[in-house]
Amino acid sequence: MQNTLADLPVFDKIASSANPSESLIDSLTADNNNGGSIAASNNNAIYVAARERGFLDYRGNGWILIIAVPSEIAFSEVVQLRTNFIIVATAILSSSIITVIIFSKVFTQSLIKFKNAAAQIAKGNFDTSIKINSNDKIGELS
């Protein structure tokens, strides 16, 4: 198992570093024969290594803890959040567009009646009348 861990690039980084912990993103090794590494197919992984620091006058055993998490697993929640955001944003945008279209049709319906009446008057039909039930300025004009 030491040969397998010594081949990891994060092992070299933590062994030569003055920091008690290091991290690295690299390809994930797949080695099922030694039983010590995570089985995957050459995907990227996030490696985190921490060296034992000891306590007070105890220097420790020099152990190094190395954790490898495939990036697919590490970022799966972010991908799910992005997907949910896109779905919600699309739904809100669609409902907003539909609402604007409905309100614009309701508010412009009176103006369309006026346009049609003006076209009739322009043709010489002076008996044209408009029935609009509204309490605003368009209703007063009709």
N, CA, C and O atoms as a GROMACS GRO file, in nm:
protein
  568
    1MET      N    1   0.082  -0.118   0.000
    1MET     CA    2   0.000   0.000   0.000
    1MET      C    3   0.088   0.125   0.000
    1MET      O    4   0.047   0.227  -0.056
    2GLN      N    5   0.204   0.122   0.060
    2GLN     CA    6   0.293   0.238   0.059
    2GLN      C    7   0.338   0.271  -0.082
    2GLN      O    8   0.353   0.388  -0.116
    3ASN      N    9   0.360   0.170  -0.165
    3ASN     CA   10   0.401   0.196  -0.302
    3ASN      C   11   0.289   0.267  -0.378
    3ASN      O   12   0.315   0.357  -0.458
    4THR      N   13   0.166   0.228  -0.353
    4THR     CA   14   0.053   0.289  -0.422
    4THR      C   15   0.038   0.435  -0.379
    4THR      O   16   0.018   0.522  -0.464
    5LEU      N   17   0.048   0.464  -0.250
    5LEU     CA   18   0.033   0.601  -0.201
    5LEU      C   19   0.152   0.688  -0.239
    5LEU      O   20   0.136   0.807  -0.265
    6ALA      N   21   0.269   0.632  -0.242
    6ALA     CA   22   0.388   0.709  -0.278
    6ALA      C   23   0.384   0.753  -0.423
    6ALA      O   24   0.450   0.850  -0.460
    7ASP      N   25   0.307   0.685  -0.506
    7ASP     CA   26   0.295   0.724  -0.646
    7ASP      C   27   0.200   0.841  -0.667
    7ASP      O   28   0.200   0.901  -0.774
    8LEU      N   29   0.121   0.875  -0.568
    8LEU     CA   30   0.027   0.985  -0.581
    8LEU      C   31   0.101   1.118  -0.578
    8LEU      O   32   0.192   1.137  -0.498
    9PRO      N   33   0.062   1.212  -0.667
    9PRO     CA   34   0.130   1.342  -0.667
    9PRO      C   35   0.106   1.422  -0.540
    9PRO      O   36   0.190   1.503  -0.502
   10VAL      N   37  -0.007   1.401  -0.474
   10VAL     CA   38  -0.033   1.473  -0.350
   10VAL      C   39   0.060   1.426  -0.239
   10VAL      O   40   0.090   1.502  -0.147
   11PHE      N   41   0.105   1.302  -0.246
   11PHE     CA   42   0.199   1.251  -0.146
   11PHE      C   43   0.331   1.326  -0.154
   11PHE      O   44   0.386   1.366  -0.052
   12ASP      N   45   0.382   1.346  -0.274
   12ASP     CA   46   0.505   1.423  -0.291
   12ASP      C   47   0.487   1.567  -0.243
   12ASP      O   48   0.576   1.625  -0.182
   13LYS      N   49   0.371   1.622  -0.272
   13LYS     CA   50   0.344   1.761  -0.233
   13LYS      C   51   0.340   1.777  -0.081
   13LYS      O   52   0.398   1.872  -0.029
   14ILE      N   53   0.274   1.685  -0.010
   14ILE     CA   54   0.266   1.696   0.136
   14ILE      C   55   0.398   1.660   0.201
   14ILE      O   56   0.434   1.716   0.304
   15ALA      N   57   0.471   1.567   0.142
   15ALA     CA   58   0.599   1.526   0.200
   15ALA      C   59   0.703   1.638   0.191
   15ALA      O   60   0.787   1.651   0.280
   16SER      N   61   0.699   1.718   0.086
   16SER     CA   62   0.798   1.824   0.069
   16SER      C   63   0.749   1.960   0.119
   16SER      O   64   0.823   2.058   0.113
   17SER      N   65   0.626   1.969   0.168
   17SER     CA   66   0.569   2.096   0.211
   17SER      C   67   0.590   2.120   0.360
   17SER      O   68   0.599   2.026   0.439
   18ALA      N   69   0.597   2.247   0.395
   18ALA     CA   70   0.604   2.284   0.536
   18ALA      C   71   0.464   2.295   0.596
   18ALA      O   72   0.449   2.299   0.719
   19ASN      N   73   0.363   2.301   0.512
   19ASN     CA   74   0.224   2.309   0.560
   19ASN      C   75   0.178   2.172   0.609
   19ASN      O   76   0.218   2.070   0.554
   20PRO      N   77   0.094   2.169   0.712
   20PRO     CA   78   0.045   2.040   0.761
   20PRO      C   79  -0.063   1.978   0.672
   20PRO      O   80  -0.096   1.861   0.688
   21SER      N   81  -0.118   2.057   0.577
   21SER     CA   82  -0.220   2.002   0.487
   21SER      C   83  -0.200   2.060   0.348
   21SER      O   84  -0.157   2.174   0.331
   22GLU      N   85  -0.233   1.980   0.248
   22GLU     CA   86  -0.222   2.021   0.108
   22GLU      C   87  -0.340   1.963   0.031
   22GLU      O   88  -0.401   1.865   0.075
   23SER      N   89  -0.372   2.023  -0.082
   23SER     CA   90  -0.477   1.969  -0.169
   23SER      C   91  -0.430   1.979  -0.313
   23SER      O   92  -0.342   2.057  -0.348
   24LEU      N   93  -0.493   1.895  -0.396
   24LEU     CA   94  -0.452   1.886  -0.535
   24LEU      C   95  -0.566   1.825  -0.615
   24LEU      O   96  -0.638   1.738  -0.567
   25ILE      N   97  -0.582   1.872  -0.738
   25ILE     CA   98  -0.677   1.809  -0.830
   25ILE      C   99  -0.595   1.740  -0.937
   25ILE      O  100  -0.515   1.803  -1.007
   26ASP      N  101  -0.614   1.610  -0.950
   26ASP     CA  102  -0.535   1.531  -1.044
   26ASP      C  103  -0.621   1.414  -1.091
   26ASP      O  104  -0.735   1.398  -1.047
   27SER      N  105  -0.566   1.334  -1.180
   27SER     CA  106  -0.643   1.219  -1.227
   27SER      C  107  -0.645   1.114  -1.116
   27SER      O  108  -0.547   1.094  -1.044
   28LEU      N  109  -0.758   1.047  -1.105
   28LEU     CA  110  -0.780   0.947  -1.002
   28LEU      C  111  -0.725   0.814  -1.051
   28LEU      O  112  -0.760   0.768  -1.160
   29THR      N  113  -0.640   0.752  -0.971
   29THR     CA  114  -0.581   0.625  -1.013
   29THR      C  115  -0.675   0.511  -0.982
   29THR      O  116  -0.745   0.512  -0.881
   30ALA      N  117  -0.676   0.414  -1.068
   30ALA     CA  118  -0.760   0.295  -1.049
   30ALA      C  119  -0.668   0.176  -1.032
   30ALA      O  120  -0.605   0.130  -1.128
   31ASP      N  121  -0.660   0.126  -0.910
   31ASP     CA  122  -0.571   0.015  -0.882
   31ASP      C  123  -0.641  -0.077  -0.784
   31ASP      O  124  -0.631  -0.058  -0.662
   32ASN      N  125  -0.711  -0.174  -0.834
   32ASN     CA  126  -0.786  -0.264  -0.747
   32ASN      C  127  -0.700  -0.376  -0.690
   32ASN      O  128  -0.740  -0.440  -0.593
   33ASN      N  129  -0.583  -0.401  -0.746
   33ASN     CA  130  -0.502  -0.514  -0.701
   33ASN      C  131  -0.447  -0.493  -0.561
   33ASN      O  132  -0.440  -0.588  -0.484
   34ASN      N  133  -0.409  -0.371  -0.528
   34ASN     CA  134  -0.353  -0.346  -0.395
   34ASN      C  135  -0.461  -0.316  -0.293
   34ASN      O  136  -0.435  -0.320  -0.173
   35GLY      N  137  -0.580  -0.287  -0.338
   35GLY     CA  138  -0.691  -0.264  -0.245
   35GLY      C  139  -0.685  -0.131  -0.173
   35GLY      O  140  -0.771  -0.104  -0.089
   36GLY      N  141  -0.586  -0.048  -0.203
   36GLY     CA  142  -0.570   0.075  -0.128
   36GLY      C  143  -0.624   0.198  -0.195
   36GLY      O  144  -0.637   0.301  -0.129
   37SER      N  145  -0.655   0.194  -0.320
   37SER     CA  146  -0.698   0.314  -0.387
   37SER      C  147  -0.842   0.301  -0.435
   37SER      O  148  -0.900   0.192  -0.435
   38ILE      N  149  -0.898   0.412  -0.475
   38ILE     CA  150  -1.036   0.416  -0.518
   38ILE      C  151  -1.044   0.372  -0.663
   38ILE      O  152  -0.965   0.417  -0.746
   39ALA      N  153  -1.138   0.286  -0.694
   39ALA     CA  154  -1.154   0.237  -0.831
   39ALA      C  155  -1.234   0.338  -0.912
   39ALA      O  156  -1.347   0.372  -0.875
   40ALA      N  157  -1.176   0.385  -1.021
   40ALA     CA  158  -1.244   0.477  -1.112
   40ALA      C  159  -1.173   0.471  -1.246
   40ALA      O  160  -1.065   0.412  -1.258
   41SER      N  161  -1.231   0.532  -1.344
   41SER     CA  162  -1.174   0.523  -1.478
   41SER      C  163  -1.112   0.656  -1.520
   41SER      O  164  -1.173   0.732  -1.594
   42ASN      N  165  -0.992   0.683  -1.473
   42ASN     CA  166  -0.911   0.799  -1.512
   42ASN      C  167  -0.988   0.930  -1.510
   42ASN      O  168  -0.971   1.013  -1.600
   43ASN      N  169  -1.072   0.952  -1.412
   43ASN     CA  170  -1.142   1.077  -1.393
   43ASN      C  171  -1.060   1.165  -1.301
   43ASN      O  172  -0.970   1.118  -1.231
   44ASN      N  173  -1.093   1.294  -1.301
   44ASN     CA  174  -1.026   1.384  -1.208
   44ASN      C  175  -1.079   1.361  -1.068
   44ASN      O  176  -1.195   1.324  -1.048
   45ALA      N  177  -0.992   1.386  -0.972
   45ALA     CA  178  -1.030   1.371  -0.832
   45ALA      C  179  -0.969   1.484  -0.753
   45ALA      O  180  -0.869   1.544  -0.794
   46ILE      N  181  -1.029   1.512  -0.640
   46ILE     CA  182  -0.975   1.611  -0.548
   46ILE      C  183  -0.904   1.532  -0.438
   46ILE      O  184  -0.965   1.453  -0.367
   47TYR      N  185  -0.775   1.556  -0.426
   47TYR     CA  186  -0.693   1.491  -0.322
   47TYR      C  187  -0.669   1.592  -0.211
   47TYR      O  188  -0.638   1.708  -0.236
   48VAL      N  189  -0.685   1.546  -0.088
   48VAL     CA  190  -0.653   1.626   0.029
   48VAL      C  191  -0.564   1.540   0.117
   48VAL      O  192  -0.597   1.425   0.148
   49ALA      N  193  -0.451   1.597   0.157
   49ALA     CA  194  -0.357   1.524   0.242
   49ALA      C  195  -0.327   1.608   0.365
   49ALA      O  196  -0.313   1.730   0.358
   50ALA      N  197  -0.317   1.541   0.479
   50ALA     CA  198  -0.284   1.607   0.604
   50ALA      C  199  -0.177   1.526   0.676
   50ALA      O  200  -0.186   1.404   0.685
   51ARG      N  201  -0.077   1.595   0.725
   51ARG     CA  202   0.031   1.531   0.797
   51ARG      C  203   0.006   1.546   0.947
   51ARG      O  204  -0.040   1.651   0.993
   52GLU      N  205   0.037   1.440   1.021
   52GLU     CA  206   0.022   1.444   1.166
   52GLU      C  207   0.123   1.544   1.223
   52GLU      O  208   0.242   1.537   1.192
   53ARG      N  209   0.074   1.636   1.305
   53ARG     CA  210   0.160   1.741   1.359
   53ARG      C  211   0.213   1.709   1.498
   53ARG      O  212   0.311   1.768   1.543
   54GLY      N  213   0.149   1.620   1.564
   54GLY     CA  214   0.189   1.593   1.702
   54GLY      C  215   0.123   1.691   1.797
   54GLY      O  216   0.039   1.772   1.756
   55PHE      N  217   0.162   1.683   1.924
   55PHE     CA  218   0.103   1.771   2.023
   55PHE      C  219   0.206   1.798   2.132
   55PHE      O  220   0.267   1.705   2.184
   56LEU      N  221   0.225   1.924   2.164
   56LEU     CA  222   0.324   1.969   2.263
   56LEU      C  223   0.462   1.910   2.231
   56LEU      O  224   0.518   1.940   2.126
   57ASP      N  225   0.516   1.826   2.321
   57ASP     CA  226   0.651   1.772   2.296
   57ASP      C  227   0.647   1.639   2.220
   57ASP      O  228   0.753   1.583   2.189
   58TYR      N  229   0.528   1.588   2.191
   58TYR     CA  230   0.517   1.464   2.114
   58TYR      C  231   0.521   1.498   1.966
   58TYR      O  232   0.436   1.572   1.917
   59ARG      N  233   0.618   1.445   1.894
   59ARG     CA  234   0.638   1.478   1.753
   59ARG      C  235   0.545   1.400   1.661
   59ARG      O  236   0.532   1.436   1.544
   60GLY      N  237   0.481   1.298   1.708
   60GLY     CA  238   0.391   1.219   1.626
   60GLY      C  239   0.464   1.105   1.557
   60GLY      O  240   0.585   1.089   1.572
   61ASN      N  241   0.388   1.027   1.482
   61ASN     CA  242   0.445   0.912   1.413
   61ASN      C  243   0.480   0.942   1.267
   61ASN      O  244   0.533   0.856   1.197
   62GLY      N  245   0.451   1.062   1.222
   62GLY     CA  246   0.479   1.097   1.083
   62GLY      C  247   0.375   1.043   0.986
   62GLY      O  248   0.402   1.028   0.867
   63TRP      N  249   0.258   1.015   1.035
   63TRP     CA  250   0.153   0.962   0.950
   63TRP      C  251   0.098   1.071   0.858
   63TRP      O  252   0.099   1.190   0.892
   64ILE      N  253   0.052   1.027   0.742
   64ILE     CA  254  -0.010   1.119   0.646
   64ILE      C  255  -0.145   1.059   0.607
   64ILE      O  256  -0.154   0.942   0.568
   65LEU      N  257  -0.248   1.140   0.619
   65LEU     CA  258  -0.382   1.098   0.579
   65LEU      C  259  -0.411   1.156   0.441
   65LEU      O  260  -0.400   1.277   0.420
   66ILE      N  261  -0.446   1.069   0.346
   66ILE     CA  262  -0.477   1.112   0.211
   66ILE      C  263  -0.620   1.068   0.178
   66ILE      O  264  -0.656   0.951   0.193
   67ILE      N  265  -0.699   1.165   0.134
   67ILE     CA  266  -0.837   1.137   0.095
   67ILE      C  267  -0.853   1.178  -0.052
   67ILE      O  268  -0.812   1.287  -0.091
   68ALA      N  269  -0.911   1.091  -0.130
   68ALA     CA  270  -0.938   1.120  -0.270
   68ALA      C  271  -1.087   1.107  -0.295
   68ALA      O  272  -1.148   1.004  -0.267
   69VAL      N  273  -1.145   1.214  -0.349
   69VAL     CA  274  -1.287   1.215  -0.381
   69VAL      C  275  -1.299   1.243  -0.530
   69VAL      O  276  -1.249   1.345  -0.578
   70PRO      N  277  -1.366   1.155  -0.605
   70PRO     CA  278  -1.385   1.183  -0.748
   70PRO      C  279  -1.459   1.315  -0.766
   70PRO      O  280  -1.553   1.345  -0.692
   71SER      N  281  -1.417   1.393  -0.865
   71SER     CA  282  -1.478   1.524  -0.885
   71SER      C  283  -1.626   1.513  -0.920
   71SER      O  284  -1.703   1.604  -0.891
   72GLU      N  285  -1.666   1.403  -0.983
   72GLU     CA  286  -1.809   1.382  -1.012
   72GLU      C  287  -1.890   1.381  -0.883
   72GLU      O  288  -1.998   1.440  -0.877
   73ILE      N  289  -1.839   1.314  -0.782
   73ILE     CA  290  -1.909   1.306  -0.654
   73ILE      C  291  -1.900   1.438  -0.579
   73ILE      O  292  -1.999   1.484  -0.520
   74ALA      N  293  -1.781   1.500  -0.581
   74ALA     CA  294  -1.761   1.625  -0.508
   74ALA      C  295  -1.848   1.738  -0.562
   74ALA      O  296  -1.898   1.820  -0.485
   75PHE      N  297  -1.868   1.743  -0.692
   75PHE     CA  298  -1.942   1.851  -0.752
   75PHE      C  299  -2.083   1.813  -0.792
   75PHE      O  300  -2.150   1.891  -0.860
   76SER      N  301  -2.132   1.697  -0.752
   76SER     CA  302  -2.266   1.654  -0.792
   76SER      C  303  -2.375   1.746  -0.737
   76SER      O  304  -2.474   1.771  -0.805
   77GLU      N  305  -2.358   1.797  -0.616
   77GLU     CA  306  -2.458   1.888  -0.559
   77GLU      C  307  -2.460   2.021  -0.634
   77GLU      O  308  -2.566   2.081  -0.652
   78VAL      N  309  -2.342   2.067  -0.677
   78VAL     CA  310  -2.336   2.192  -0.753
   78VAL      C  311  -2.404   2.175  -0.888
   78VAL      O  312  -2.477   2.264  -0.932
   79VAL      N  313  -2.383   2.062  -0.952
   79VAL     CA  314  -2.449   2.034  -1.080
   79VAL      C  315  -2.600   2.027  -1.062
   79VAL      O  316  -2.675   2.080  -1.144
   80GLN      N  317  -2.645   1.962  -0.955
   80GLN     CA  318  -2.789   1.954  -0.927
   80GLN      C  319  -2.847   2.092  -0.898
   80GLN      O  320  -2.957   2.123  -0.944
   81LEU      N  321  -2.775   2.174  -0.824
   81LEU     CA  322  -2.820   2.310  -0.794
   81LEU      C  323  -2.830   2.392  -0.923
   81LEU      O  324  -2.926   2.467  -0.941
   82ARG      N  325  -2.732   2.380  -1.012
   82ARG     CA  326  -2.735   2.450  -1.140
   82ARG      C  327  -2.856   2.406  -1.222
   82ARG      O  328  -2.924   2.490  -1.281
   83THR      N  329  -2.882   2.277  -1.227
   83THR     CA  330  -2.996   2.226  -1.302
   83THR      C  331  -3.127   2.278  -1.245
   83THR      O  332  -3.215   2.320  -1.321
   84ASN      N  333  -3.141   2.276  -1.114
   84ASN     CA  334  -3.262   2.328  -1.050
   84ASN      C  335  -3.280   2.477  -1.077
   84ASN      O  336  -3.391   2.523  -1.102
   85PHE      N  337  -3.170   2.552  -1.073
   85PHE     CA  338  -3.176   2.695  -1.100
   85PHE      C  339  -3.224   2.721  -1.243
   85PHE      O  340  -3.307   2.810  -1.265
   86ILE      N  341  -3.172   2.646  -1.338
   86ILE     CA  342  -3.212   2.664  -1.478
   86ILE      C  343  -3.360   2.633  -1.495
   86ILE      O  344  -3.430   2.705  -1.566
   87ILE      N  345  -3.409   2.527  -1.431
   87ILE     CA  346  -3.551   2.490  -1.441
   87ILE      C  347  -3.639   2.599  -1.380
   87ILE      O  348  -3.739   2.639  -1.440
   88VAL      N  349  -3.603   2.647  -1.261
   88VAL     CA  350  -3.683   2.750  -1.194
   88VAL      C  351  -3.679   2.880  -1.273
   88VAL      O  352  -3.782   2.945  -1.290
   89ALA      N  353  -3.561   2.919  -1.321
   89ALA     CA  354  -3.550   3.044  -1.399
   89ALA      C  355  -3.630   3.036  -1.527
   89ALA      O  356  -3.694   3.133  -1.566
   90THR      N  357  -3.629   2.921  -1.593
   90THR     CA  358  -3.707   2.903  -1.715
   90THR      C  359  -3.857   2.912  -1.685
   90THR      O  360  -3.932   2.974  -1.760
   91ALA      N  361  -3.901   2.851  -1.576
   91ALA     CA  362  -4.043   2.856  -1.538
   91ALA      C  363  -4.085   2.999  -1.505
   91ALA      O  364  -4.193   3.042  -1.547
   92ILE      N  365  -4.004   3.072  -1.432
   92ILE     CA  366  -4.038   3.210  -1.396
   92ILE      C  367  -4.040   3.298  -1.520
   92ILE      O  368  -4.130   3.380  -1.537
   93LEU      N  369  -3.942   3.281  -1.606
   93LEU     CA  370  -3.937   3.360  -1.729
   93LEU      C  371  -4.057   3.331  -1.819
   93LEU      O  372  -4.117   3.423  -1.875
   94SER      N  373  -4.092   3.205  -1.832
   94SER     CA  374  -4.207   3.168  -1.915
   94SER      C  375  -4.336   3.225  -1.859
   94SER      O  376  -4.417   3.280  -1.934
   95SER      N  377  -4.357   3.212  -1.728
   95SER     CA  378  -4.479   3.265  -1.669
   95SER      C  379  -4.483   3.417  -1.677
   95SER      O  380  -4.591   3.475  -1.693
   96SER      N  381  -4.369   3.483  -1.667
   96SER     CA  382  -4.366   3.628  -1.680
   96SER      C  383  -4.403   3.671  -1.820
   96SER      O  384  -4.479   3.766  -1.838
   97ILE      N  385  -4.350   3.603  -1.920
   97ILE     CA  386  -4.382   3.636  -2.059
   97ILE      C  387  -4.530   3.616  -2.087
   97ILE      O  388  -4.593   3.700  -2.151
   98ILE      N  389  -4.586   3.506  -2.039
   98ILE     CA  390  -4.730   3.478  -2.059
   98ILE      C  391  -4.814   3.586  -1.990
   98ILE      O  392  -4.913   3.632  -2.047
   99THR      N  393  -4.776   3.625  -1.869
   99THR     CA  394  -4.849   3.728  -1.796
   99THR      C  395  -4.844   3.862  -1.869
   99THR      O  396  -4.946   3.931  -1.878
  100VAL      N  397  -4.730   3.898  -1.921
  100VAL     CA  398  -4.716   4.024  -1.995
  100VAL      C  399  -4.801   4.021  -2.121
  100VAL      O  400  -4.866   4.120  -2.154
  101ILE      N  401  -4.802   3.910  -2.191
  101ILE     CA  402  -4.883   3.899  -2.313
  101ILE      C  403  -5.031   3.914  -2.280
  101ILE      O  404  -5.103   3.985  -2.351
  102ILE      N  405  -5.078   3.848  -2.176
  102ILE     CA  406  -5.220   3.856  -2.138
  102ILE      C  407  -5.258   3.999  -2.099
  102ILE      O  408  -5.359   4.051  -2.144
  103PHE      N  409  -5.175   4.062  -2.013
  103PHE     CA  410  -5.207   4.198  -1.970
  103PHE      C  411  -5.200   4.298  -2.086
  103PHE      O  412  -5.279   4.392  -2.092
  104SER      N  413  -5.107   4.279  -2.177
  104SER     CA  414  -5.098   4.371  -2.290
  104SER      C  415  -5.220   4.358  -2.380
  104SER      O  416  -5.269   4.458  -2.433
  105LYS      N  417  -5.270   4.237  -2.398
  105LYS     CA  418  -5.392   4.219  -2.479
  105LYS      C  419  -5.512   4.285  -2.412
  105LYS      O  420  -5.594   4.348  -2.478
  106VAL      N  421  -5.524   4.270  -2.280
  106VAL     CA  422  -5.636   4.330  -2.207
  106VAL      C  423  -5.630   4.482  -2.214
  106VAL      O  424  -5.732   4.547  -2.237
  107PHE      N  425  -5.511   4.540  -2.195
  107PHE     CA  426  -5.499   4.684  -2.191
  107PHE      C  427  -5.506   4.748  -2.330
  107PHE      O  428  -5.546   4.864  -2.342
  108THR      N  429  -5.468   4.677  -2.433
  108THR     CA  430  -5.470   4.736  -2.567
  108THR      C  431  -5.599   4.707  -2.643
  108THR      O  432  -5.617   4.756  -2.754
  109GLN      N  433  -5.689   4.629  -2.586
  109GLN     CA  434  -5.814   4.595  -2.653
  109GLN      C  435  -5.896   4.721  -2.683
  109GLN      O  436  -5.954   4.732  -2.791
  110SER      N  437  -5.902   4.815  -2.591
  110SER     CA  438  -5.976   4.940  -2.613
  110SER      C  439  -5.911   5.022  -2.723
  110SER      O  440  -5.981   5.081  -2.805
  111LEU      N  441  -5.778   5.026  -2.727
  111LEU     CA  442  -5.709   5.102  -2.830
  111LEU      C  443  -5.731   5.041  -2.968
  111LEU      O  444  -5.737   5.113  -3.068
  112ILE      N  445  -5.742   4.911  -2.975
  112ILE     CA  446  -5.770   4.845  -3.104
  112ILE      C  447  -5.910   4.881  -3.152
  112ILE      O  448  -5.931   4.901  -3.272
  113LYS      N  449  -6.007   4.888  -3.059
  113LYS     CA  450  -6.143   4.930  -3.097
  113LYS      C  451  -6.140   5.072  -3.151
  113LYS      O  452  -6.206   5.101  -3.251
  114PHE      N  453  -6.065   5.162  -3.086
  114PHE     CA  454  -6.053   5.299  -3.135
  114PHE      C  455  -5.989   5.305  -3.273
  114PHE      O  456  -6.031   5.383  -3.358
  115LYS      N  457  -5.889   5.224  -3.296
  115LYS     CA  458  -5.821   5.222  -3.426
  115LYS      C  459  -5.918   5.177  -3.536
  115LYS      O  460  -5.923   5.236  -3.644
  116ASN      N  461  -5.994   5.073  -3.505
  116ASN     CA  462  -6.092   5.024  -3.604
  116ASN      C  463  -6.200   5.128  -3.631
  116ASN      O  464  -6.243   5.146  -3.746
  117ALA      N  465  -6.245   5.196  -3.526
  117ALA     CA  466  -6.347   5.301  -3.544
  117ALA      C  467  -6.290   5.417  -3.625
  117ALA      O  468  -6.359   5.473  -3.710
  118ALA      N  469  -6.165   5.454  -3.599
  118ALA     CA  470  -6.101   5.562  -3.675
  118ALA      C  471  -6.087   5.523  -3.822
  118ALA      O  472  -6.102   5.608  -3.909
  119ALA      N  473  -6.060   5.398  -3.849
  119ALA     CA  474  -6.051   5.352  -3.988
  119ALA      C  475  -6.187   5.360  -4.056
  119ALA      O  476  -6.195   5.396  -4.173
  120GLN      N  477  -6.294   5.328  -3.985
  120GLN     CA  478  -6.430   5.338  -4.040
  120GLN      C  479  -6.466   5.485  -4.068
  120GLN      O  480  -6.526   5.515  -4.171
  121ILE      N  481  -6.429   5.573  -3.978
  121ILE     CA  482  -6.458   5.716  -3.997
  121ILE      C  483  -6.378   5.769  -4.116
  121ILE      O  484  -6.427   5.852  -4.192
  122ALA      N  485  -6.254   5.721  -4.132
  122ALA     CA  486  -6.171   5.764  -4.244
  122ALA      C  487  -6.232   5.721  -4.376
  122ALA      O  488  -6.212   5.789  -4.477
  123LYS      N  489  -6.304   5.612  -4.379
  123LYS     CA  490  -6.369   5.563  -4.501
  123LYS      C  491  -6.500   5.638  -4.529
  123LYS      O  492  -6.562   5.621  -4.634
  124GLY      N  493  -6.541   5.722  -4.434
  124GLY     CA  494  -6.663   5.800  -4.456
  124GLY      C  495  -6.783   5.751  -4.378
  124GLY      O  496  -6.891   5.807  -4.393
  125ASN      N  497  -6.769   5.650  -4.297
  125ASN     CA  498  -6.879   5.595  -4.217
  125ASN      C  499  -6.881   5.670  -4.083
  125ASN      O  500  -6.814   5.631  -3.987
  126PHE      N  501  -6.960   5.781  -4.080
  126PHE     CA  502  -6.962   5.867  -3.961
  126PHE      C  503  -7.058   5.818  -3.853
  126PHE      O  504  -7.067   5.878  -3.746
  127ASP      N  505  -7.130   5.710  -3.879
  127ASP     CA  506  -7.224   5.654  -3.782
  127ASP      C  507  -7.160   5.548  -3.694
  127ASP      O  508  -7.229   5.475  -3.623
  128THR      N  509  -7.031   5.540  -3.697
  128THR     CA  510  -6.960   5.439  -3.617
  128THR      C  511  -6.962   5.477  -3.470
  128THR      O  512  -6.934   5.592  -3.435
  129SER      N  513  -6.994   5.381  -3.385
  129SER     CA  514  -6.993   5.405  -3.240
  129SER      C  515  -6.906   5.299  -3.172
  129SER      O  516  -6.889   5.188  -3.222
  130ILE      N  517  -6.853   5.338  -3.057
  130ILE     CA  518  -6.766   5.247  -2.980
  130ILE      C  519  -6.827   5.229  -2.843
  130ILE      O  520  -6.865   5.327  -2.778
  131LYS      N  521  -6.836   5.105  -2.798
  131LYS     CA  522  -6.886   5.076  -2.664
  131LYS      C  523  -6.771   5.022  -2.581
  131LYS      O  524  -6.731   4.906  -2.594
  132ILE      N  525  -6.721   5.108  -2.497
  132ILE     CA  526  -6.611   5.068  -2.408
  132ILE      C  527  -6.655   5.098  -2.266
  132ILE      O  528  -6.695   5.210  -2.235
  133ASN      N  529  -6.648   4.999  -2.181
  133ASN     CA  530  -6.682   5.014  -2.040
  133ASN      C  531  -6.554   5.025  -1.961
  133ASN      O  532  -6.495   4.926  -1.918
  134SER      N  533  -6.510   5.150  -1.942
  134SER     CA  534  -6.386   5.173  -1.870
  134SER      C  535  -6.398   5.304  -1.794
  134SER      O  536  -6.467   5.396  -1.838
  135ASN      N  537  -6.331   5.312  -1.681
  135ASN     CA  538  -6.336   5.433  -1.599
  135ASN      C  539  -6.213   5.520  -1.618
  135ASN      O  540  -6.194   5.616  -1.543
  136ASP      N  541  -6.130   5.490  -1.713
  136ASP     CA  542  -6.010   5.570  -1.735
  136ASP      C  543  -6.032   5.668  -1.848
  136ASP      O  544  -6.146   5.688  -1.891
  137LYS      N  545  -5.926   5.731  -1.896
  137LYS     CA  546  -5.937   5.834  -2.000
  137LYS      C  547  -5.988   5.776  -2.132
  137LYS      O  548  -6.056   5.846  -2.206
  138ILE      N  549  -5.958   5.654  -2.162
  138ILE     CA  550  -6.008   5.590  -2.286
  138ILE      C  551  -6.159   5.573  -2.278
  138ILE      O  552  -6.228   5.591  -2.378
  139GLY      N  553  -6.211   5.539  -2.160
  139GLY     CA  554  -6.356   5.528  -2.141
  139GLY      C  555  -6.424   5.662  -2.157
  139GLY      O  556  -6.533   5.670  -2.214
  140GLU      N  557  -6.361   5.770  -2.107
  140GLU     CA  558  -6.418   5.905  -2.122
  140GLU      C  559  -6.417   5.946  -2.269
  140GLU      O  560  -6.511   6.009  -2.316
  141LEU      N  561  -6.311   5.911  -2.340
  141LEU     CA  562  -6.298   5.949  -2.481
  141LEU      C  563  -6.403   5.879  -2.568
  141LEU      O  564  -6.449   5.935  -2.667
  142SER      N  565  -6.439   5.758  -2.531
  142SER     CA  566  -6.537   5.684  -2.611
  142SER      C  567  -6.676   5.740  -2.591
  142SER      O  568  -6.772   5.690  -2.650
   0.00000   0.00000   0.00000
